[in-house]
Amino acid sequence: MQCAAAGTEVVVVEGFFVKLSRQRLKDAVFDSLDECIAAIRGCTGHHRVNAACPFRWSRSPEDPVKAWKRGNRKLDEMASIE
């Protein structure tokens, strides 16, 4: 799995849960909720050690603020047209 880039965090999270389902939970039989939780924790622990990579913010801190302001201006323009 690759590190998340802006806009792909959801895809990465979904990929992790697909991997969890296929490797740890598919065809598994748990006698208790605690066993299921232990299997999930084991998978997440293994992932943290072997496959996790830190998220690196590649944009300036001002970028989200600028995007928010552009979005608000656009909404204001759309509201004034109607």
Residue, then its C-alpha position, 0 to 999 in steps of 0.5 A: m500500500q502506498c502513502a496517502a497523498a492529498g485527496t486519496e486518504v479515503v482510498v487508502v483507508e478502504g484498501f486497508f479494510v479490504k486487506l484486513s477483511r481478506q487476510r484476517l477476517k475472511d472465513a474466520v470463526f470467532d468464539s467471542l468478540d474479544e477474539c475478533i478484536a484481537a485478530i483486528r489488533g494483530c493485523t493493525g499491529h502487523h501493518r504498523v510495523n511492516a507497511a505503514c508510512p507517515f503522511r507527509w503534507s506536501r502543500s503550504p498551510e495556506d492552501p486549504v485556507k485559500a481553497w476555503k475562501r474560493g469556495n465561499r466566494k463561489l457559494d456567495e456568487m451562486a446565492s446572489i444569482e438566484 
